[in-house]
Amino acid sequence: MKLLPRPKVHYAWVLIGLSVLLYLGGGSITQAFGVVVLPLQDEMGWSQGSITLAYAISSIVSAALSPLIGMATDRYGGRSVLFFGVACFFIGTALSASATEVWHLWISYGVFLGITQSSLNIALITTATYWFREKLGVGVGLLQFAQGIGPAGTTLLIGVLLATYDWRMAFWSLGIGCGASMGLIVLFFRSKPSDMGLEPYGGAGPVVHRKTFSREILKIRDQVRATSIQSTSAFWRLVFVHYLGCLSHAIVIVYIIPIAVLAGVGPLAAAGVLSTLALVSSLTRFLTPVLADFFEPRGTMAIMYVLQGLPVLMLFWTNDTWTFYLFAVIFGIGYGGEGSAFPIINRRYYGEGSLGRSFGWQLSGAMLGMASGGWIGGVLFGFFGDYSLTIALSVATSLAGAVLIMSMDRTDRILILGWEEKLPEEARSMPVAGTSR
C-alpha cells in the first residue's frame, strides 16, 4: 500500500495562523475601547468615569473567570472554550450597539466581552504550548504580533465608522462581521496534536511514552500538578507582575485619546495615536518571546517593563500632534514586550503539561490591573481635572514590575520536578522528554 506523503507544513503553524485570525477578529475590541469614550460622552451625556467603568467591569469579569476558564481549557480543550467565547463576543457587541443607559454598557461590554477576552487569551496561548516542543517562542511571538496588529486595525476601523456613521454602527459591524468570521475559524481549530494523531512540532526525536490514564486519574494528576505549581513563589509573583504591567499600560490605552484631545489634537488624529502605539507594539510582541526563549526571560521581561514605564513621562509635556505620535512609537516598544514572555517563563518554570490554570491565574492578575488602570484615570480626572497623578501611577507601576521580575527564581531549572512524587503509585508516569527548559 502506498503511503501518503507527510505534509510539509506542520499543523502547529496552521493552528497559529487560525489563532492570529481569531485575535484579529475579536481579541482586540477591548484594547480599542478608548476610541469610543468621547463619542459616548458627547452623544449620551455619560461621564468618563461611568463609561470607563464598563472597561473596568470587563477586566474584572475576565479576572474573576480566568482561573475557571483555564481549568475548562485544560479539561475540555481550547476549541470548546473558543466557541463559548465567540458566542459571548456576538452577544456583547449586539447588546452594546443597543445600549440606551450606561448600565446597559456595563453588562454588554463589561460582562460578555470580558468573557470573550479571557476565553481567547487563555485558550489560544494554552493550546500553543501543547502544539510546540520546539520554537514555542516563535509561535507565541506570532500570536502576540496579532494582538498588536488587531487593536491598530480595530481602532482605525471604529474611528472611520464613528466619522462616517456612529458608535452603534461600529458595534453592529464588529459583531456581525467579526463574530461570523470567528465562528467559522474555530471549526478548523484543534486543541491538541493528539486530536489529529500528531506529535507536537519538534517532537520527532525520542518520545517517552506515558501510561494511559482514566478520566478520574487524569483529574487527580491535574489537581496535584496545579497545587505544585501554585505552591511556588514564582507563580504568585507572576500574577502580581502581570497586574502591575497591565495597570500601567491600561492607563495609556484608555486615556491617551482623551489626553490628546484635551491637548488640542483632533479626534481622528488622536485615534491614530492609539493605532500607532498598537502597531509599533506588534514588533516587540513578536520579538520578545523569541528573545526570551533564547536568552534569560527574566531580564528580557524586566527591560520591557522599563521601556514601557519611562516613556510615559513624556505625557507631562507632550502637546502637539507629532509629539503624541512620537510618544506612541517609543511607548509601543515596551508596551508590546511587557506581557509577551509569560508563556516562555511558564514553560521554563513548570515544563510541558496543562498550563491553562496557570495562565488563567496570571491573566486574572492582568485583568485586575487593566480594570484598575482603566477606571482610576476617569476618577482622578473627575477629582483634579487633569491626568497628572494617573500618568505618574503608570510610570511607577511599570518600574515596580521590573524590580519584582528580577527578584524571582532563575529560569535554568524546572521548579516542580518532583510533583509526581505526591501522586499515588497508579497515577504516576515517566516525565515527558524535552522539559528541561
C-alpha positions as CSV (number, residue, x, y, z in Angstrom):
1,M,0.0,0.0,0.0
2,K,1.4,3.4,-1.0
3,L,1.9,5.7,2.0
4,L,0.6,9.3,1.7
5,P,3.4,11.9,1.9
6,R,3.7,13.8,5.2
7,P,2.5,17.4,4.9
8,K,5.4,19.8,4.5
9,V,3.8,22.3,6.9
10,H,3.2,21.0,10.4
11,Y,-0.4,21.7,11.6
12,A,1.1,23.6,14.5
13,W,1.7,26.5,12.2
14,V,-1.8,26.2,10.7
15,L,-3.1,26.5,14.2
16,I,-1.0,29.6,14.9
17,G,-2.5,31.1,11.7
18,L,-6.0,30.4,12.9
19,S,-5.2,31.8,16.3
20,V,-3.9,35.0,14.7
21,L,-7.1,35.4,12.7
22,L,-9.1,35.0,15.9
23,Y,-7.1,37.7,17.7
24,L,-7.6,40.0,14.7
25,G,-11.3,39.3,14.7
26,G,-12.3,39.6,18.4
27,G,-9.3,39.8,20.7
28,S,-8.7,43.4,20.1
29,I,-12.0,45.1,20.8
30,T,-11.3,45.7,24.5
31,Q,-8.0,47.3,23.7
32,A,-9.7,49.7,21.3
33,F,-12.1,50.9,23.9
34,G,-10.6,54.4,24.3
35,V,-11.8,55.4,20.8
36,V,-15.5,55.3,21.9
37,V,-15.2,57.1,25.2
38,L,-15.6,60.7,23.9
39,P,-18.4,59.8,21.4
40,L,-20.4,58.2,24.1
41,Q,-19.8,61.1,26.4
42,D,-20.9,63.6,23.8
43,E,-23.9,61.8,22.4
44,M,-25.3,60.1,25.6
45,G,-24.1,62.7,28.2
46,W,-22.5,60.0,30.3
47,S,-19.4,60.9,32.4
48,Q,-16.0,59.5,31.6
49,G,-15.9,57.6,34.9
50,S,-19.2,55.9,34.2
51,I,-18.2,55.0,30.7
52,T,-14.8,53.6,31.6
53,L,-16.5,51.6,34.4
54,A,-17.6,49.3,31.6
55,Y,-14.0,48.7,30.7
56,A,-13.2,48.1,34.3
57,I,-16.1,45.6,34.7
58,S,-14.9,43.8,31.6
59,S,-11.4,43.4,33.1
60,I,-12.9,42.4,36.5
61,V,-15.1,39.8,34.9
62,S,-12.2,38.5,32.9
63,A,-10.1,38.4,36.1
64,A,-12.7,36.5,38.1
65,L,-13.4,33.9,35.4
66,S,-9.9,33.4,34.1
67,P,-8.9,30.7,36.6
68,L,-12.1,28.8,35.8
69,I,-11.6,29.3,32.0
70,G,-8.1,28.0,32.4
71,M,-9.4,24.9,34.2
72,A,-12.0,24.4,31.5
73,T,-9.3,24.7,28.8
74,D,-7.3,22.0,30.5
75,R,-10.3,19.7,30.9
76,Y,-12.4,20.3,27.7
77,G,-9.9,21.7,25.3
78,G,-9.3,25.1,23.7
79,R,-11.8,24.6,20.9
80,S,-14.8,24.3,23.2
81,V,-13.7,27.4,25.1
82,L,-13.3,29.3,21.9
83,F,-16.8,28.5,20.7
84,F,-18.1,29.9,24.0
85,G,-16.0,33.0,23.7
86,V,-17.2,33.7,20.2
87,A,-20.8,33.4,21.2
88,C,-20.2,35.9,24.0
89,F,-18.5,38.2,21.6
90,F,-21.6,38.4,19.3
91,I,-23.9,38.9,22.3
92,G,-21.7,41.6,23.8
93,T,-21.3,43.7,20.7
94,A,-25.0,43.4,19.7
95,L,-26.2,44.5,23.2
96,S,-23.6,47.3,23.2
97,A,-25.0,48.6,19.9
98,S,-28.5,48.7,21.5
99,A,-27.5,50.4,24.8
100,T,-29.6,53.3,25.9
101,E,-28.4,53.6,29.5
102,V,-24.9,53.4,30.7
103,W,-25.6,50.3,32.8
104,H,-26.5,48.5,29.6
105,L,-22.9,49.1,28.5
106,W,-21.7,47.7,31.9
107,I,-23.5,44.4,31.2
108,S,-22.9,44.1,27.4
109,Y,-19.4,45.3,27.2
110,G,-18.3,44.6,30.7
111,V,-19.7,41.1,31.2
112,F,-19.9,39.5,27.8
113,L,-16.8,41.0,26.2
114,G,-14.9,40.3,29.4
115,I,-15.7,36.6,29.0
116,T,-14.6,36.8,25.3
117,Q,-11.3,38.4,26.2
118,S,-10.3,35.8,28.8
119,S,-11.6,32.9,26.7
120,L,-9.4,33.9,23.7
121,N,-6.3,34.8,25.7
122,I,-6.2,31.6,27.7
123,A,-7.4,29.1,25.1
124,L,-5.1,30.3,22.4
125,I,-1.9,30.6,24.5
126,T,-2.5,27.3,26.3
127,T,-3.2,25.5,23.0
128,A,0.0,26.9,21.5
129,T,2.1,25.3,24.4
130,Y,0.6,21.9,23.5
131,W,1.5,22.2,19.8
132,F,5.1,23.2,20.2
133,R,8.0,21.3,21.7
134,E,10.5,23.5,19.9
135,K,10.2,27.1,18.7
136,L,7.5,27.9,21.1
137,G,8.9,31.5,21.2
138,V,8.2,31.9,17.5
139,G,4.7,30.6,17.8
140,V,3.8,32.7,20.8
141,G,5.5,35.7,19.1
142,L,3.2,35.4,16.1
143,L,0.2,35.3,18.4
144,Q,1.4,38.4,20.3
145,F,2.1,40.1,17.0
146,A,-1.6,39.7,16.1
147,Q,-2.5,41.2,19.5
148,G,-0.6,44.3,18.4
149,I,-2.0,44.5,14.9
150,G,-5.5,43.8,16.0
151,P,-6.1,46.9,18.1
152,A,-4.4,49.0,15.5
153,G,-6.8,47.9,12.8
154,T,-9.9,47.8,15.1
155,T,-9.2,51.3,16.4
156,L,-8.9,52.8,12.9
157,L,-12.0,50.9,11.8
158,I,-14.0,52.2,14.7
159,G,-12.6,55.7,14.1
160,V,-13.7,55.6,10.4
161,L,-17.1,54.2,11.4
162,L,-17.5,56.9,14.0
163,A,-16.6,59.6,11.5
164,T,-19.0,58.2,8.9
165,Y,-21.8,56.8,11.0
166,D,-21.9,56.5,14.8
167,W,-20.8,54.3,17.6
168,R,-23.9,52.0,17.3
169,M,-22.9,51.1,13.7
170,A,-19.4,50.4,14.8
171,F,-20.5,47.8,17.4
172,W,-23.0,46.2,14.9
173,S,-20.3,46.0,12.2
174,L,-17.9,44.3,14.5
175,G,-20.5,41.9,16.0
176,I,-21.9,40.6,12.7
177,G,-18.7,40.7,10.6
178,C,-16.1,39.5,13.1
179,G,-18.5,37.2,15.0
180,A,-19.4,35.2,11.9
181,S,-15.8,35.0,10.8
182,M,-14.5,33.8,14.1
183,G,-17.2,31.1,14.4
184,L,-16.1,29.7,11.0
185,I,-12.4,29.8,12.0
186,V,-13.0,27.8,15.2
187,L,-14.4,24.9,13.2
188,F,-10.9,24.2,11.9
189,F,-9.3,24.6,15.4
190,R,-7.8,21.6,17.2
191,S,-7.0,21.6,20.9
192,K,-4.1,19.2,20.9
193,P,-1.8,17.4,18.4
194,S,-3.2,14.0,19.6
195,D,-6.6,15.1,18.3
196,M,-5.1,14.7,14.8
197,G,-2.8,11.8,15.6
198,L,0.3,14.1,15.5
199,E,3.3,14.9,17.7
200,P,4.0,18.5,18.7
201,Y,6.2,20.5,16.4
202,G,9.8,19.4,17.2
203,G,8.6,16.1,18.6
204,A,10.2,13.9,16.1
205,G,13.0,12.8,18.4
206,P,12.9,10.2,21.2
207,V,9.5,10.0,22.8
208,V,8.9,8.9,26.3
209,H,5.5,7.1,26.4
210,R,3.1,7.8,29.1
211,K,0.6,5.4,30.7
212,T,-3.0,5.6,29.6
213,F,-5.0,7.0,32.5
214,S,-8.7,7.1,33.3
215,R,-10.6,10.3,33.4
216,E,-10.6,10.1,37.3
217,I,-6.8,9.7,37.4
218,L,-6.2,12.5,34.9
219,K,-8.3,14.8,37.2
220,I,-6.1,13.8,40.2
221,R,-2.9,14.4,38.2
222,D,-4.2,17.8,37.0
223,Q,-5.1,18.8,40.6
224,V,-1.8,17.7,42.1
225,R,0.2,19.4,39.4
226,A,-1.7,22.6,39.7
227,T,-1.2,22.6,43.5
228,S,2.5,22.1,43.0
229,I,2.7,25.0,40.6
230,Q,0.7,27.3,42.9
231,S,2.9,26.4,45.8
232,T,5.9,28.1,44.2
233,S,6.6,31.8,45.0
234,A,7.2,32.4,41.3
235,F,3.6,31.6,40.5
236,W,2.2,34.3,42.7
237,R,4.9,36.8,41.7
238,L,4.0,36.3,38.1
239,V,0.4,37.1,38.9
240,F,1.4,40.3,40.6
241,V,3.9,41.2,37.9
242,H,1.1,40.9,35.3
243,Y,-1.1,43.1,37.5
244,L,1.5,45.9,37.7
245,G,2.3,45.8,34.0
246,C,-1.3,45.9,32.8
247,L,-2.3,48.6,35.3
248,S,0.4,50.7,33.8
249,H,-0.5,50.3,30.1
250,A,-4.3,50.3,30.7
251,I,-4.0,53.9,31.7
252,V,-2.4,54.8,28.4
253,I,-4.7,52.6,26.3
254,V,-7.9,54.0,27.7
255,Y,-6.8,57.7,28.3
256,I,-4.3,58.5,25.5
257,I,-7.2,59.7,23.2
258,P,-8.8,61.9,25.9
259,I,-5.4,63.2,26.9
260,A,-4.5,64.1,23.3
261,V,-7.9,65.7,22.6
262,L,-7.5,67.7,25.8
263,A,-4.2,69.0,24.4
264,G,-5.9,70.1,21.2
265,V,-5.4,67.1,18.9
266,G,-8.3,66.3,16.6
267,P,-10.4,63.1,17.5
268,L,-9.4,61.2,14.4
269,A,-5.8,62.1,14.7
270,A,-6.0,61.1,18.4
271,A,-7.4,57.7,17.4
272,G,-4.4,57.4,15.1
273,V,-2.1,57.8,18.1
274,L,-3.7,54.7,19.8
275,S,-3.4,52.8,16.5
276,T,0.2,53.8,16.1
277,L,1.3,52.5,19.5
278,A,-0.6,49.3,19.0
279,L,1.0,48.9,15.6
280,V,4.5,49.5,16.9
281,S,3.9,47.1,19.8
282,S,3.3,44.3,17.3
283,L,7.1,44.2,16.5
284,T,8.2,43.7,20.1
285,R,5.2,41.4,20.8
286,F,6.8,39.1,18.3
287,L,10.5,39.6,19.2
288,T,10.2,39.5,23.0
289,P,9.1,35.8,23.3
290,V,11.7,34.8,20.7
291,L,14.5,36.6,22.6
292,A,13.1,35.2,25.9
293,D,13.3,31.7,24.6
294,F,16.9,32.3,23.5
295,F,18.1,34.4,26.4
296,E,17.2,34.6,30.1
297,P,13.5,35.5,30.1
298,R,13.6,37.5,33.4
299,G,16.0,40.0,32.1
300,T,14.1,40.3,28.8
301,M,10.8,40.9,30.6
302,A,12.4,43.5,33.0
303,I,13.9,45.5,30.2
304,M,10.5,45.7,28.5
305,Y,8.8,46.9,31.7
306,V,11.3,49.7,32.0
307,L,10.8,50.6,28.3
308,Q,7.1,50.7,28.9
309,G,7.2,52.9,32.0
310,L,9.8,55.6,31.3
311,P,8.3,56.9,28.1
312,V,5.0,57.7,29.8
313,L,6.9,60.6,31.5
314,M,6.7,62.3,28.0
315,L,2.9,62.9,28.6
316,F,3.7,65.6,31.1
317,W,4.9,67.9,28.4
318,T,3.5,66.4,25.1
319,N,1.1,68.9,23.4
320,D,1.5,68.8,19.6
321,T,0.1,66.1,17.3
322,W,3.5,65.0,16.1
323,T,4.9,64.6,19.7
324,F,1.9,62.4,20.6
325,Y,2.8,60.2,17.6
326,L,6.5,60.2,18.7
327,F,5.3,59.1,22.2
328,A,3.2,56.3,20.6
329,V,6.3,55.0,18.7
330,I,8.5,55.0,21.8
331,F,5.9,53.7,24.2
332,G,4.8,51.0,21.8
333,I,8.2,49.3,22.0
334,G,8.0,48.5,25.7
335,Y,4.2,48.0,25.7
336,G,4.5,45.3,23.1
337,G,7.1,43.3,25.1
338,E,5.5,43.7,28.5
339,G,3.4,40.6,28.6
340,S,4.8,38.6,25.6
341,A,7.3,36.5,27.5
342,F,4.9,35.0,30.1
343,P,4.3,31.7,28.2
344,I,8.1,31.2,27.9
345,I,8.8,31.8,31.6
346,N,5.9,29.4,32.5
347,R,7.4,26.7,30.3
348,R,10.8,27.3,31.9
349,Y,9.4,27.1,35.4
350,Y,6.8,24.3,35.0
351,G,7.7,22.3,31.9
352,E,5.3,20.9,29.4
353,G,1.8,20.0,30.5
354,S,-1.5,21.5,31.4
355,L,-0.8,25.2,31.9
356,G,-4.4,26.6,31.4
357,R,-5.0,27.1,35.1
358,S,-1.6,28.8,35.5
359,F,-2.3,31.2,32.6
360,G,-5.8,31.7,34.0
361,W,-4.5,33.0,37.3
362,Q,-1.9,35.2,35.6
363,L,-4.5,36.6,33.3
364,S,-6.6,37.2,36.3
365,G,-3.9,39.4,37.7
366,A,-3.5,41.1,34.3
367,M,-7.2,41.9,34.1
368,L,-7.4,43.3,37.6
369,G,-4.6,45.6,36.5
370,M,-6.5,46.6,33.4
371,A,-9.6,47.3,35.5
372,S,-7.6,49.4,38.0
373,G,-5.8,51.4,35.3
374,G,-8.8,51.7,33.0
375,W,-11.1,53.1,35.7
376,I,-8.8,55.1,38.0
377,G,-7.9,57.7,35.4
378,G,-11.5,58.7,35.0
379,V,-12.0,59.0,38.7
380,L,-8.8,61.0,39.3
381,F,-9.7,63.3,36.3
382,G,-13.1,63.9,37.9
383,F,-11.4,65.0,41.2
384,F,-8.4,67.0,39.9
385,G,-9.4,68.0,36.3
386,D,-6.2,66.6,34.7
387,Y,-4.2,63.3,34.3
388,S,-1.0,64.1,36.2
389,L,-1.5,61.6,39.0
390,T,-2.7,59.0,36.6
391,I,0.4,59.4,34.4
392,A,2.7,59.2,37.5
393,L,0.9,56.0,38.6
394,S,1.5,54.4,35.1
395,V,5.3,55.1,35.4
396,A,5.6,53.8,38.9
397,T,3.8,50.5,38.4
398,S,5.9,49.6,35.3
399,L,9.1,50.2,37.2
400,A,7.9,48.3,40.2
401,G,7.1,45.4,37.9
402,A,10.7,45.3,36.6
403,V,12.1,45.2,40.1
404,L,9.7,42.3,41.1
405,I,10.6,40.3,38.0
406,M,14.3,40.3,38.8
407,S,13.5,39.1,42.4
408,M,12.1,35.8,41.0
409,D,13.8,32.4,40.7
410,R,16.2,31.8,37.9
411,T,14.8,30.1,34.9
412,D,17.6,27.4,34.4
413,R,15.6,24.7,36.2
414,I,12.1,23.4,36.4
415,L,10.6,24.3,39.8
416,I,8.2,21.3,40.1
417,L,10.4,18.4,39.0
418,G,9.2,16.2,41.9
419,W,5.5,16.9,41.6
420,E,4.6,13.3,40.6
421,E,6.0,12.0,43.9
422,K,2.9,13.4,45.5
423,L,0.7,11.2,43.4
424,P,-0.5,7.7,44.3
425,E,1.6,5.0,42.6
426,E,-1.1,4.1,40.0
427,A,-1.2,7.8,38.9
428,R,2.5,8.2,38.2
429,S,4.2,8.2,34.8
430,M,7.5,8.9,33.2
431,P,8.1,12.7,32.6
432,V,7.9,13.9,29.1
433,A,11.3,14.3,27.3
434,G,12.5,17.8,26.5
435,T,11.1,19.7,29.5
436,S,14.5,20.7,31.0
437,R,13.9,24.2,29.6
